[in-house]
Amino acid sequence: MLRPTGRVSAGVCRMIDVWRVLATAWIIVCALREDVAGAAAFIPGNLVVVRIGNGITPPGANLANPVFLDEYTPSGALVQTIPLPGTGADKLTLPNTGSIGFLTRSQDGFYFTLGGYSADLGTNGVVSSSSATTPRVICRISATGTVDLSTKLTGAYSGSGSTFRSVVTDDGNRYWTGGGAINMANFPGIRFTTPHGTDSSLQITAGVSDHRAIDIYNGQLYASSAITTIRGVGTVGTGLPTTGGQTYTPLPGFPTSLINSADFYFAGPDVLYVCDTRAPPDGGIQKWIRMDGPTWFLAYTMKVGLTSGCYGLTANPGEFPVRLYATTANGAQLVTVVDNGGGADLFTVLATTTNNAVFRGVRKHGPSPFSCNSTGGLYFVSVNVSGPSLVECAPPGGSMQEFNAQVSRTGLTCETIGSLDWYVDGNYVTTQHQSYCPGCPPIYCTHFQVDYSLLINLTPGMHIVKAVADADPPVVPGACSAMMVKIFQSEDGTGACCMPDESCLITTQSLCLLAGGVFHGVCSTCPTTPLCGGEGDANDDGAINGDDITCFIGCLDNPASPGPGCDCTSADTDSDGDIDAEDIRNFACIALNLWPDCP
C-alpha cells in the first residue's frame, strides 16, 4: 500500500499557488461582474433604494463611504445593484451621518437624483471638507440605469457644520438642492443650478437655513425641515423659483416642535404623508390632511410593526388605497404598508441590510406622477403612462408597442366624460374618450380610475410617448400629462461577427458567413473584452470566464501540451513569448473589462 510521505513536488506546489492566485482573481471578477456588465434599465413599478456601505466594512460617520443603488421588486426581491464610482474624476461617496442620501425622481419621470461628495473612498473629514476642493456632486441616474456625475458644485454646503442632503430636478437640466450650513460663508439654504454639468449654484432662500428632503409636487417646490423652530414640510417661494430672495413657508398647521421630519409624499392636493424619524410610538409615517381651508391636520401616525422611525418615503402614484414604501430611520429595513384608514395597518418588511450598510432614500420607478388641479380645487386629476421602456432590437420597419394610461380622479363633483390625447415626439396621434362613472351616485365619484390603451408603431431610435388627460369641464389652466421614453438599441439585422483573424465586426449574418466568420446573433455587440478568441480566452470558446483557469494552469506548467482545447497563444496576454505572473494579472484585468488599460 502506498502511504503519503508528507511532501509534494515543486511542480504540484507551483500549480496550487497558481490556482490560488487565479481563483482569487476570479472571485474578484465575479464580485464586480455586475459593474462590468453595466446597469440595466429600471423596471417600471420597482423600487430604487440608496445604500451606504458595502456590507463588509462598517460605513464611517465622517468617512467617504461607497454608495449603491439597489433595485427591488414591490415584493422585496433584489433585481440589480448599481455601484456608484468611488474613485476617479467622476465619483460620489457619502458619510454615514445625519439626514443624508435622499433620493428623488424628476417630474418628467426619466431621472433619479442624489446628492453626494466628490471624495475618494476612505477620505476622512468629508462632511467638513471645503466644496472648493471636494465638490458637492449631483448624481443624475437615467431610467435606463446610466449614471452621470458631471454636475459638481464648488460653492455649496462647504466646510464645518455643513451638509448636502438632497437634490431634485424637473427635467434633468435644472436642479434645486437642499442642505444646511452654519453661516452665509458656507453657502447654505436651498439652491438652484443650471445647466446640467455646471459647477455654480445660486442660493434662492434668504438667510441661513437647514433643510432635509426636497421635492416637487404639482409644479411647486417643497422641502422638509427639523430644526428647532421649523418642523414638517413647507413651500419654497411660488412654483419652481430660480431667483434669490425666496421665502420658506411651513404649511399651516405643522408644529414648531416635537416631530422630526424627513422625506414626504403627496398622495393628492389634500393628503400628505411625512416621515418622522423618531422611534415608535412617537415616530413612523404621519398622515396629514387638509379640509376646506388652508390648514393641515395630523390624522394619525402609522407605526404598527415598526421598530424604528421612518426616513425615505414613496408610493404608487394615483393608487387608492395608498400603498407606501419606506426605509427605516436606523437604515436597517425597507418596509411597506397600505393605508386603509385609522393608522392601525401593519408594516411588512421587504428587505434588510447587514450591520455594515444602511438604507437611505427610496423612490418608486413607474408611470410619471404628473398631476394638476381644476380651478377652485373641485377635483384632482393625475395621469400615469406605462409601457415597455426598453427593447433590445427592433425588427425591420419598426415595432407595434402597447402603451397604457391610467387616469385617476378625485373630487366633489361627478363629471361623466374625460379625454386623453396621445403624442409621439410632439406629434399628435389620436384622442380617446372614456366615461367617468356615468349614473353613479355622487358618493362613488370621489375617487375612481379610467384605463386607456393604444398600440403605436415605433421605428428604431428613441421616442417620447406622451398622454395628456382632460375632463369635462376642462381642467384650467392646461391639462394633466405624463410621458415615458421608448428606446431601441440596435439597427435591424446586425450583430457581432467573429472573423477568421479573431477580430470582431458588426455586420449582417449573411455577410459574416460569407466572410467565413461566426455570427453571434442579431443585436449582439463586440465588447471590450475579447469575444473572438483573443487575449485571455485560453480555451478559445469566445468567452472570458472561469473555464479559462484550467488552460492557464496547463500553459504555465507545460506550454507544449497544455490540455485539450487550450490555446497558449491567447493565454500569452502580453505577447512576450511565455506565460507568467504578468499574464495572470492581465487575465483578471481583461475579465474586469479594463483591458488594455490595466492599472
Sequence and secondary structure as in RCSB ss.txt:
>XXXX:A:sequence
MLRPTGRVSAGVCRMIDVWRVLATAWIIVCALREDVAGAAAFIPGNLVVVRIGNGITPPGANLANPVFLDEYTPS
GALVQTIPLPGTGADKLTLPNTGSIGFLTRSQDGFYFTLGGYSADLGTNGVVSSSSATTPRVICRISATGTVDLS
TKLTGAYSGSGSTFRSVVTDDGNRYWTGGGAINMANFPGIRFTTPHGTDSSLQITAGVSDHRAIDIYNGQLYASS
AITTIRGVGTVGTGLPTTGGQTYTPLPGFPTSLINSADFYFAGPDVLYVCDTRAPPDGGIQKWIRMDGPTWFLAY
TMKVGLTSGCYGLTANPGEFPVRLYATTANGAQLVTVVDNGGGADLFTVLATTTNNAVFRGVRKHGPSPFSCNST
GGLYFVSVNVSGPSLVECAPPGGSMQEFNAQVSRTGLTCETIGSLDWYVDGNYVTTQHQSYCPGCPPIYCTHFQV
DYSLLINLTPGMHIVKAVADADPPVVPGACSAMMVKIFQSEDGTGACCMPDESCLITTQSLCLLAGGVFHGVCST
CPTTPLCGGEGDANDDGAINGDDITCFIGCLDNPASPGPGCDCTSADTDSDGDIDAEDIRNFACIALNLWPDCP
>XXXX:A:secstr
     S   HHHHHHHHHHHHHHHHHHHHHHHHHHHH      TT EEEEEES SSS   TTB B EEEEEE TT
S EEEEEE   SSSS  BB S SS   EEE TTSSEEEEEEE   TT BS TTS TTTS EEEEEEETT  EEEE
EEESSSS STT EEEEEEESSSS EEEEEE SSGGG  S EEE STT    EE B SS B   EEEETTEEEEEE
EETTEEEEEEESSSS  SS B EEE TT  SSS  EEEEEEEETTEEEEEE S TTT EEEEEEE SSS EEEEE
EE TT SS EEEEEE TT SS EEEEEETTS EEEEEE  SSS    EEEEE  TT EEEEEEE SS  EEEE G
GG EEEEEEEE    BS   TT EEEEEEEEEEEEESS   EEEEEEEETTEEEEEEEEE STT  GGGGSEEEE
EEEEEEEE SSEEEEEEEEEESS  SSS EEEEEEEEB S TTEEEEE TTS EEEEEHHHHHHTT EEEEET  
  SS  SS TT TT SS  STTHHHHHHHHHH TTS  TT  HHHH TT SSS  HHHHHHHHHHHTT TT   
